[in-house]
Amino acid sequence: MANSNFKNASIRLTFSNGVDALGKPRKKVKAYHNVSDAASPDEIYETARVLTEFGMKPLMNLEKQSNLSIYS
């Protein structure tokens, strides 16, 4: 049976950064590292909401990215 070990996690916030000359949406991505594996979706969302308040751009997307080592 395979096992896994948590290595690290980060959250990526994607902000709307206006539109380009062709009318396509422009995006700005900001990553925050050292996120706990135990962080719940509600805790991550609340953190992203607070971080968004520091800027002027609206939040478009929020992702948590986790890295695991998988071994047997």
Gaussian input, Z-matrix of N, CA and C with variables (Angstrom, degrees):
# hf/3-21g

backbone

0 1
 N
 C     1     B1
 C     2     B2     1     A1
 N     3     B3     2     A2     1     D1
 C     4     B4     3     A3     2     D2
 C     5     B5     4     A4     3     D3
 N     6     B6     5     A5     4     D4
 C     7     B7     6     A6     5     D5
 C     8     B8     7     A7     6     D6
 N     9     B9     8     A8     7     D7
 C    10    B10     9     A9     8     D8
 C    11    B11    10    A10     9     D9
 N    12    B12    11    A11    10    D10
 C    13    B13    12    A12    11    D11
 C    14    B14    13    A13    12    D12
 N    15    B15    14    A14    13    D13
 C    16    B16    15    A15    14    D14
 C    17    B17    16    A16    15    D15
 N    18    B18    17    A17    16    D16
 C    19    B19    18    A18    17    D17
 C    20    B20    19    A19    18    D18
 N    21    B21    20    A20    19    D19
 C    22    B22    21    A21    20    D20
 C    23    B23    22    A22    21    D21
 N    24    B24    23    A23    22    D22
 C    25    B25    24    A24    23    D23
 C    26    B26    25    A25    24    D24
 N    27    B27    26    A26    25    D25
 C    28    B28    27    A27    26    D26
 C    29    B29    28    A28    27    D27
 N    30    B30    29    A29    28    D28
 C    31    B31    30    A30    29    D29
 C    32    B32    31    A31    30    D30
 N    33    B33    32    A32    31    D31
 C    34    B34    33    A33    32    D32
 C    35    B35    34    A34    33    D33
 N    36    B36    35    A35    34    D34
 C    37    B37    36    A36    35    D35
 C    38    B38    37    A37    36    D36
 N    39    B39    38    A38    37    D37
 C    40    B40    39    A39    38    D38
 C    41    B41    40    A40    39    D39
 N    42    B42    41    A41    40    D40
 C    43    B43    42    A42    41    D41
 C    44    B44    43    A43    42    D42
 N    45    B45    44    A44    43    D43
 C    46    B46    45    A45    44    D44
 C    47    B47    46    A46    45    D45
 N    48    B48    47    A47    46    D46
 C    49    B49    48    A48    47    D47
 C    50    B50    49    A49    48    D48
 N    51    B51    50    A50    49    D49
 C    52    B52    51    A51    50    D50
 C    53    B53    52    A52    51    D51
 N    54    B54    53    A53    52    D52
 C    55    B55    54    A54    53    D53
 C    56    B56    55    A55    54    D54
 N    57    B57    56    A56    55    D55
 C    58    B58    57    A57    56    D56
 C    59    B59    58    A58    57    D57
 N    60    B60    59    A59    58    D58
 C    61    B61    60    A60    59    D59
 C    62    B62    61    A61    60    D60
 N    63    B63    62    A62    61    D61
 C    64    B64    63    A63    62    D62
 C    65    B65    64    A64    63    D63
 N    66    B66    65    A65    64    D64
 C    67    B67    66    A66    65    D65
 C    68    B68    67    A67    66    D66
 N    69    B69    68    A68    67    D67
 C    70    B70    69    A69    68    D68
 C    71    B71    70    A70    69    D69
 N    72    B72    71    A71    70    D70
 C    73    B73    72    A72    71    D71
 C    74    B74    73    A73    72    D72
 N    75    B75    74    A74    73    D73
 C    76    B76    75    A75    74    D74
 C    77    B77    76    A76    75    D75
 N    78    B78    77    A77    76    D76
 C    79    B79    78    A78    77    D77
 C    80    B80    79    A79    78    D78
 N    81    B81    80    A80    79    D79
 C    82    B82    81    A81    80    D80
 C    83    B83    82    A82    81    D81
 N    84    B84    83    A83    82    D82
 C    85    B85    84    A84    83    D83
 C    86    B86    85    A85    84    D84
 N    87    B87    86    A86    85    D85
 C    88    B88    87    A87    86    D86
 C    89    B89    88    A88    87    D87
 N    90    B90    89    A89    88    D88
 C    91    B91    90    A90    89    D89
 C    92    B92    91    A91    90    D90
 N    93    B93    92    A92    91    D91
 C    94    B94    93    A93    92    D92
 C    95    B95    94    A94    93    D93
 N    96    B96    95    A95    94    D94
 C    97    B97    96    A96    95    D95
 C    98    B98    97    A97    96    D96
 N    99    B99    98    A98    97    D97
 C   100   B100    99    A99    98    D98
 C   101   B101   100   A100    99    D99
 N   102   B102   101   A101   100   D100
 C   103   B103   102   A102   101   D101
 C   104   B104   103   A103   102   D102
 N   105   B105   104   A104   103   D103
 C   106   B106   105   A105   104   D104
 C   107   B107   106   A106   105   D105
 N   108   B108   107   A107   106   D106
 C   109   B109   108   A108   107   D107
 C   110   B110   109   A109   108   D108
 N   111   B111   110   A110   109   D109
 C   112   B112   111   A111   110   D110
 C   113   B113   112   A112   111   D111
 N   114   B114   113   A113   112   D112
 C   115   B115   114   A114   113   D113
 C   116   B116   115   A115   114   D114
 N   117   B117   116   A116   115   D115
 C   118   B118   117   A117   116   D116
 C   119   B119   118   A118   117   D117
 N   120   B120   119   A119   118   D118
 C   121   B121   120   A120   119   D119
 C   122   B122   121   A121   120   D120
 N   123   B123   122   A122   121   D121
 C   124   B124   123   A123   122   D122
 C   125   B125   124   A124   123   D123
 N   126   B126   125   A125   124   D124
 C   127   B127   126   A126   125   D125
 C   128   B128   127   A127   126   D126
 N   129   B129   128   A128   127   D127
 C   130   B130   129   A129   128   D128
 C   131   B131   130   A130   129   D129
 N   132   B132   131   A131   130   D130
 C   133   B133   132   A132   131   D131
 C   134   B134   133   A133   132   D132
 N   135   B135   134   A134   133   D133
 C   136   B136   135   A135   134   D134
 C   137   B137   136   A136   135   D135
 N   138   B138   137   A137   136   D136
 C   139   B139   138   A138   137   D137
 C   140   B140   139   A139   138   D138
 N   141   B141   140   A140   139   D139
 C   142   B142   141   A141   140   D140
 C   143   B143   142   A142   141   D141
 N   144   B144   143   A143   142   D142
 C   145   B145   144   A144   143   D143
 C   146   B146   145   A145   144   D144
 N   147   B147   146   A146   145   D145
 C   148   B148   147   A147   146   D146
 C   149   B149   148   A148   147   D147
 N   150   B150   149   A149   148   D148
 C   151   B151   150   A150   149   D149
 C   152   B152   151   A151   150   D150
 N   153   B153   152   A152   151   D151
 C   154   B154   153   A153   152   D152
 C   155   B155   154   A154   153   D153
 N   156   B156   155   A155   154   D154
 C   157   B157   156   A156   155   D155
 C   158   B158   157   A157   156   D156
 N   159   B159   158   A158   157   D157
 C   160   B160   159   A159   158   D158
 C   161   B161   160   A160   159   D159
 N   162   B162   161   A161   160   D160
 C   163   B163   162   A162   161   D161
 C   164   B164   163   A163   162   D162
 N   165   B165   164   A164   163   D163
 C   166   B166   165   A165   164   D164
 C   167   B167   166   A166   165   D165
 N   168   B168   167   A167   166   D166
 C   169   B169   168   A168   167   D167
 C   170   B170   169   A169   168   D168
 N   171   B171   170   A170   169   D169
 C   172   B172   171   A171   170   D170
 C   173   B173   172   A172   171   D171
 N   174   B174   173   A173   172   D172
 C   175   B175   174   A174   173   D173
 C   176   B176   175   A175   174   D174
 N   177   B177   176   A176   175   D175
 C   178   B178   177   A177   176   D176
 C   179   B179   178   A178   177   D177
 N   180   B180   179   A179   178   D178
 C   181   B181   180   A180   179   D179
 C   182   B182   181   A181   180   D180
 N   183   B183   182   A182   181   D181
 C   184   B184   183   A183   182   D182
 C   185   B185   184   A184   183   D183
 N   186   B186   185   A185   184   D184
 C   187   B187   186   A186   185   D185
 C   188   B188   187   A187   186   D186
 N   189   B189   188   A188   187   D187
 C   190   B190   189   A189   188   D188
 C   191   B191   190   A190   189   D189
 N   192   B192   191   A191   190   D190
 C   193   B193   192   A192   191   D191
 C   194   B194   193   A193   192   D192
 N   195   B195   194   A194   193   D193
 C   196   B196   195   A195   194   D194
 C   197   B197   196   A196   195   D195
 N   198   B198   197   A197   196   D196
 C   199   B199   198   A198   197   D197
 C   200   B200   199   A199   198   D198
 N   201   B201   200   A200   199   D199
 C   202   B202   201   A201   200   D200
 C   203   B203   202   A202   201   D201
 N   204   B204   203   A203   202   D202
 C   205   B205   204   A204   203   D203
 C   206   B206   205   A205   204   D204
 N   207   B207   206   A206   205   D205
 C   208   B208   207   A207   206   D206
 C   209   B209   208   A208   207   D207
 N   210   B210   209   A209   208   D208
 C   211   B211   210   A210   209   D209
 C   212   B212   211   A211   210   D210
 N   213   B213   212   A212   211   D211
 C   214   B214   213   A213   212   D212
 C   215   B215   214   A214   213   D213

   B1=1.4391
   B2=1.5255
   B3=1.3031
   B4=1.4577
   B5=1.5262
   B6=1.3218
   B7=1.4609
   B8=1.5185
   B9=1.3155
   B10=1.4602
   B11=1.5225
   B12=1.3119
   B13=1.4714
   B14=1.5174
   B15=1.3200
   B16=1.4586
   B17=1.5232
   B18=1.3414
   B19=1.4665
   B20=1.5226
   B21=1.3307
   B22=1.4670
   B23=1.5206
   B24=1.3200
   B25=1.4590
   B26=1.5225
   B27=1.3135
   B28=1.4590
   B29=1.5254
   B30=1.3218
   B31=1.4571
   B32=1.5199
   B33=1.3292
   B34=1.4646
   B35=1.5184
   B36=1.3183
   B37=1.4459
   B38=1.5189
   B39=1.3200
   B40=1.4579
   B41=1.5213
   B42=1.3347
   B43=1.4522
   B44=1.5261
   B45=1.3194
   B46=1.4576
   B47=1.5197
   B48=1.3259
   B49=1.4604
   B50=1.5216
   B51=1.3399
   B52=1.4568
   B53=1.5189
   B54=1.3271
   B55=1.4635
   B56=1.5203
   B57=1.3290
   B58=1.4655
   B59=1.5294
   B60=1.3318
   B61=1.4661
   B62=1.5244
   B63=1.3204
   B64=1.4707
   B65=1.5284
   B66=1.3192
   B67=1.4498
   B68=1.5186
   B69=1.3192
   B70=1.4680
   B71=1.5248
   B72=1.3277
   B73=1.4658
   B74=1.5316
   B75=1.3218
   B76=1.4576
   B77=1.5129
   B78=1.3366
   B79=1.4574
   B80=1.5162
   B81=1.3133
   B82=1.4630
   B83=1.5215
   B84=1.3361
   B85=1.4650
   B86=1.5207
   B87=1.3224
   B88=1.4629
   B89=1.5195
   B90=1.3337
   B91=1.4676
   B92=1.5220
   B93=1.3172
   B94=1.4618
   B95=1.5219
   B96=1.3209
   B97=1.4564
   B98=1.5337
   B99=1.3160
   B100=1.4679
   B101=1.5253
   B102=1.3234
   B103=1.4618
   B104=1.5266
   B105=1.3100
   B106=1.4603
   B107=1.5245
   B108=1.3242
   B109=1.4634
   B110=1.5284
   B111=1.3160
   B112=1.4645
   B113=1.5289
   B114=1.3332
   B115=1.4682
   B116=1.5217
   B117=1.3227
   B118=1.4692
   B119=1.5318
   B120=1.3178
   B121=1.4739
   B122=1.5348
   B123=1.3340
   B124=1.4694
   B125=1.5271
   B126=1.3262
   B127=1.4650
   B128=1.5260
   B129=1.3106
   B130=1.4657
   B131=1.5220
   B132=1.3278
   B133=1.4640
   B134=1.5260
   B135=1.3267
   B136=1.4636
   B137=1.5298
   B138=1.3159
   B139=1.4616
   B140=1.5221
   B141=1.3335
   B142=1.4679
   B143=1.5215
   B144=1.3238
   B145=1.4597
   B146=1.5302
   B147=1.3255
   B148=1.4638
   B149=1.5292
   B150=1.3288
   B151=1.4672
   B152=1.5278
   B153=1.3289
   B154=1.4685
   B155=1.5263
   B156=1.3216
   B157=1.4599
   B158=1.5266
   B159=1.3396
   B160=1.4620
   B161=1.5308
   B162=1.3165
   B163=1.4571
   B164=1.5112
   B165=1.3276
   B166=1.4584
   B167=1.5258
   B168=1.3216
   B169=1.4608
   B170=1.5326
   B171=1.3407
   B172=1.4703
   B173=1.5294
   B174=1.3197
   B175=1.4596
   B176=1.5235
   B177=1.3331
   B178=1.4611
   B179=1.5201
   B180=1.3396
   B181=1.4596
   B182=1.5233
   B183=1.3374
   B184=1.4631
   B185=1.5190
   B186=1.3412
   B187=1.4640
   B188=1.5223
   B189=1.3281
   B190=1.4646
   B191=1.5219
   B192=1.3062
   B193=1.4563
   B194=1.5218
   B195=1.3282
   B196=1.4597
   B197=1.5258
   B198=1.3168
   B199=1.4541
   B200=1.5102
   B201=1.3279
   B202=1.4547
   B203=1.5079
   B204=1.3140
   B205=1.4633
   B206=1.5273
   B207=1.3220
   B208=1.4620
   B209=1.5308
   B210=1.3113
   B211=1.4540
   B212=1.5181
   B213=1.3124
   B214=1.4809
   B215=1.5067
   A1=108.96
   A2=116.35
   A3=122.09
   A4=110.89
   A5=115.38
   A6=123.27
   A7=108.75
   A8=115.91
   A9=119.18
   A10=110.29
   A11=114.78
   A12=123.37
   A13=107.70
   A14=115.71
   A15=120.90
   A16=109.39
   A17=116.74
   A18=120.90
   A19=110.60
   A20=117.21
   A21=121.01
   A22=109.65
   A23=115.02
   A24=120.56
   A25=108.85
   A26=115.38
   A27=121.50
   A28=108.57
   A29=115.03
   A30=119.25
   A31=108.09
   A32=114.70
   A33=121.81
   A34=108.30
   A35=115.77
   A36=121.87
   A37=107.97
   A38=117.02
   A39=121.97
   A40=108.01
   A41=115.72
   A42=122.06
   A43=110.60
   A44=115.98
   A45=121.57
   A46=107.39
   A47=116.06
   A48=121.22
   A49=110.10
   A50=116.75
   A51=121.06
   A52=111.78
   A53=115.39
   A54=122.01
   A55=109.48
   A56=115.27
   A57=119.20
   A58=109.81
   A59=116.59
   A60=122.04
   A61=112.28
   A62=117.61
   A63=121.33
   A64=112.40
   A65=117.45
   A66=121.48
   A67=114.71
   A68=116.63
   A69=120.01
   A70=109.69
   A71=116.78
   A72=118.74
   A73=111.63
   A74=115.22
   A75=121.28
   A76=107.53
   A77=115.22
   A78=120.96
   A79=110.50
   A80=115.49
   A81=121.87
   A82=106.35
   A83=116.49
   A84=121.35
   A85=109.14
   A86=115.32
   A87=121.89
   A88=107.61
   A89=117.41
   A90=122.24
   A91=109.68
   A92=114.61
   A93=122.07
   A94=107.39
   A95=116.20
   A96=122.29
   A97=111.25
   A98=115.72
   A99=123.74
   A100=112.84
   A101=116.23
   A102=121.33
   A103=107.99
   A104=116.22
   A105=121.60
   A106=110.70
   A107=115.37
   A108=120.37
   A109=110.58
   A110=116.71
   A111=121.57
   A112=113.10
   A113=118.06
   A114=120.47
   A115=110.44
   A116=115.58
   A117=120.54
   A118=109.91
   A119=117.20
   A120=119.82
   A121=112.40
   A122=117.71
   A123=120.44
   A124=111.20
   A125=117.13
   A126=120.80
   A127=110.80
   A128=117.13
   A129=120.99
   A130=110.34
   A131=116.24
   A132=120.23
   A133=110.83
   A134=117.26
   A135=121.03
   A136=110.72
   A137=116.78
   A138=120.64
   A139=110.92
   A140=116.90
   A141=120.91
   A142=110.88
   A143=117.20
   A144=120.77
   A145=110.71
   A146=116.43
   A147=120.69
   A148=110.67
   A149=117.11
   A150=120.49
   A151=111.24
   A152=116.75
   A153=121.27
   A154=110.79
   A155=117.21
   A156=120.78
   A157=112.58
   A158=118.02
   A159=121.08
   A160=111.94
   A161=117.48
   A162=121.14
   A163=111.97
   A164=114.81
   A165=121.11
   A166=112.63
   A167=117.81
   A168=121.34
   A169=110.44
   A170=117.63
   A171=119.71
   A172=111.98
   A173=115.64
   A174=122.22
   A175=109.86
   A176=116.76
   A177=121.95
   A178=112.07
   A179=116.18
   A180=120.17
   A181=109.32
   A182=114.72
   A183=121.63
   A184=107.42
   A185=116.62
   A186=121.48
   A187=109.81
   A188=115.25
   A189=120.61
   A190=106.04
   A191=116.46
   A192=122.08
   A193=108.49
   A194=116.30
   A195=122.14
   A196=110.28
   A197=115.98
   A198=121.97
   A199=109.18
   A200=115.69
   A201=122.55
   A202=109.84
   A203=116.36
   A204=121.68
   A205=106.56
   A206=116.16
   A207=120.31
   A208=107.92
   A209=115.46
   A210=120.51
   A211=109.78
   A212=114.84
   A213=118.88
   A214=110.91
   D1=139.52
   D2=-178.79
   D3=-82.23
   D4=147.23
   D5=176.75
   D6=-123.41
   D7=167.40
   D8=177.69
   D9=-142.92
   D10=152.80
   D11=174.49
   D12=-124.24
   D13=133.15
   D14=175.20
   D15=-68.36
   D16=131.29
   D17=177.54
   D18=-102.03
   D19=-58.68
   D20=179.69
   D21=-164.29
   D22=168.15
   D23=177.95
   D24=-147.47
   D25=156.59
   D26=176.13
   D27=-146.15
   D28=161.90
   D29=172.17
   D30=-115.71
   D31=144.29
   D32=178.56
   D33=-118.98
   D34=122.71
   D35=176.84
   D36=-105.22
   D37=126.59
   D38=177.77
   D39=-108.33
   D40=123.09
   D41=-177.45
   D42=-109.55
   D43=149.94
   D44=172.71
   D45=-75.39
   D46=130.88
   D47=-178.03
   D48=-123.73
   D49=38.35
   D50=178.83
   D51=84.70
   D52=-159.51
   D53=178.41
   D54=-128.81
   D55=153.91
   D56=177.95
   D57=-86.31
   D58=-174.60
   D59=-177.18
   D60=-63.21
   D61=-23.94
   D62=179.84
   D63=-92.46
   D64=1.16
   D65=179.15
   D66=86.91
   D67=6.55
   D68=178.37
   D69=-82.12
   D70=142.66
   D71=-179.90
   D72=-67.05
   D73=138.82
   D74=174.34
   D75=-100.47
   D76=144.01
   D77=-176.96
   D78=-124.29
   D79=149.75
   D80=173.10
   D81=-127.04
   D82=129.51
   D83=-177.26
   D84=-111.95
   D85=133.95
   D86=176.13
   D87=-125.95
   D88=129.75
   D89=-179.19
   D90=-111.23
   D91=141.08
   D92=175.01
   D93=-122.83
   D94=126.58
   D95=-173.92
   D96=-100.46
   D97=178.64
   D98=177.97
   D99=63.68
   D100=38.71
   D101=176.26
   D102=-82.56
   D103=137.24
   D104=-179.80
   D105=-69.31
   D106=143.65
   D107=175.89
   D108=-64.29
   D109=-27.81
   D110=-177.20
   D111=-83.16
   D112=-4.13
   D113=-178.72
   D114=-64.13
   D115=125.62
   D116=-178.97
   D117=-79.66
   D118=160.85
   D119=176.21
   D120=-57.20
   D121=-37.75
   D122=178.61
   D123=-64.62
   D124=-40.87
   D125=179.01
   D126=-66.47
   D127=-40.89
   D128=179.03
   D129=-65.46
   D130=-43.56
   D131=179.82
   D132=-62.24
   D133=-44.25
   D134=-179.97
   D135=-63.21
   D136=-40.95
   D137=176.90
   D138=-62.05
   D139=-44.74
   D140=178.74
   D141=-63.06
   D142=-38.65
   D143=179.07
   D144=-62.18
   D145=-44.00
   D146=178.68
   D147=-64.94
   D148=-44.09
   D149=179.54
   D150=-62.76
   D151=-36.15
   D152=179.94
   D153=-65.12
   D154=-31.98
   D155=-179.69
   D156=-64.89
   D157=-20.08
   D158=179.15
   D159=-74.88
   D160=-19.25
   D161=-177.19
   D162=-114.18
   D163=-176.34
   D164=-178.34
   D165=-109.06
   D166=-9.13
   D167=-175.43
   D168=-91.08
   D169=139.05
   D170=178.75
   D171=-74.00
   D172=144.68
   D173=179.02
   D174=-76.84
   D175=128.40
   D176=179.26
   D177=-100.34
   D178=-37.66
   D179=-173.21
   D180=-153.26
   D181=150.46
   D182=178.46
   D183=-136.44
   D184=129.83
   D185=-179.52
   D186=-132.78
   D187=144.61
   D188=169.39
   D189=-110.23
   D190=126.94
   D191=178.92
   D192=-114.78
   D193=123.23
   D194=-179.42
   D195=-116.82
   D196=144.27
   D197=175.65
   D198=-116.26
   D199=130.98
   D200=179.46
   D201=-124.08
   D202=147.48
   D203=167.13
   D204=-96.04
   D205=126.95
   D206=-179.82
   D207=-112.57
   D208=131.06
   D209=-177.70
   D210=-145.98
   D211=167.73
   D212=178.69
   D213=-107.23

